[in-house]
Amino acid sequence: MTLHLLAVETSSTISDIAVLSRVGGTVNLYSASDDEPGRHAEHLLPMVDHLLASAGISRRDLDAIAFGQGPGGFTGLRVACAVAQGIAFGLGLPVIPVASLLAVAVRAHHGMDGHEPHQTTCYLVVQDARMGEAYLAAYQPPLEAGQAWCTLQSPILIDIRQIQTWFEHRAAGWGLTQATPGYIVGDALDAFPMLANINSRRLQTAGSWRADASTVAHIALAAWQRGETIAPENAAPLYVRDKVAYTTSERQHGAGGNPRAPVYGTTILPMSDEHLDAVAAIEARVQSFPWSRRSFADGLAAGYSGWVSCQDGRVTGFYMTMMAPDVAHLLVIAVDPDHHGKGMGKQLLDHCQAQAQAEGLNTIVLEVRFSNHAAIGFYRHQGFEPFSMRKGYYPAPDGEREDACVMKKTWPIKKALS
């Protein structure tokens, strides 16, 4: 079987491309790179044409396009995705997105220098994200050739000072010991040498690797063989940093420095049936008249947007939104009382706003009891303002009803550049 695959990786300052050509049982790899910061958009397409010519392959010979989707530099990720989409659209080809941090782990695992793979259960990847933060993920090698790597922790942004505590909390179930340690890899080891001492009993250093297109191509080949491709219109960069600085308005309201990274690797996932018991339990702890498990199940069945925050595999909070034609209606939101005060409520609201923006909306509306002064204060701090009242909206003790304060947050619609 013949397969020609183009891979693009620009999550760092380096523009890196590779062409993997498999003819029968023989695999040939051609690669090229350009280490000129800030020139991804200018150099990438000419590099692709030159490399294809060197390999004796035309664009029409290609079967798939792979790209390193991040996390990494914002501009580089956009360029890689745009090039992959553009070529794939033009030739009617599928796309294979590859997490750049996974490429770091795979490259470290195989060494790419002729050495045998490390024997381990875990690679902890830490890439320098600047501003005292790192992009972090953890992966487990497959037990058998051809199987996919297991994601122990999907990519997150984390403060360098939190990694030690994060690792102690998160890695308890990974089976790491002094006899079978994991490996910490990535260029953050160069930027922050103290990371090499996170936990020397269970974690050893294995080099400051970075993602490259050759590794992306090998990962994409395995994904191709498993049928894991997507249509080009569904390709997207993997961003884990929502913003790099506060706006002038946010600083005027007391914010300073850079937005805080998520605490201990909190992840926000789509709500599914497996989460409903935990969601209903949290709701029962924080509400006098809580939604039932059936209410959440009915919401998912109706197509409402439900999300949960998870930490160490445990649901710590949730929200559910109805996306109307002109506004996002935040129906319910809660954080486990054991996790109050850790910024999770703000993370959930920020995620809700990002989801609304993705739907082309610029307003979130919610209701809160007039008697819940703490919640009203919290929402005000997050940019919500009261604008209406709903009489007798909530049930109250002794068969009474309580009015609801209706609040909304609106932000400008970003106009596309012409």
Helices and strands as residue ranges (DSSP letters): E 2-9, E 15-23, E 26-34, H 40-55, G 59-61, E 64-70, H 74-91, E 95-99, H 100-110, E 123-128, E 133-140, E 150-159, G 160-162, H 163-170, G 171-173, E 182-185, H 188-191, G 193-197, E 203-205, H 213-225, G 232-234, H 248-252, G 263-265, E 267-270, G 273-275, H 276-286, H 293-301, E 305-311, E 314-323, E 328-335, G 337-339, H 344-358, E 363-369, H 373-381, E 385-395, G 397-399, E 401-410
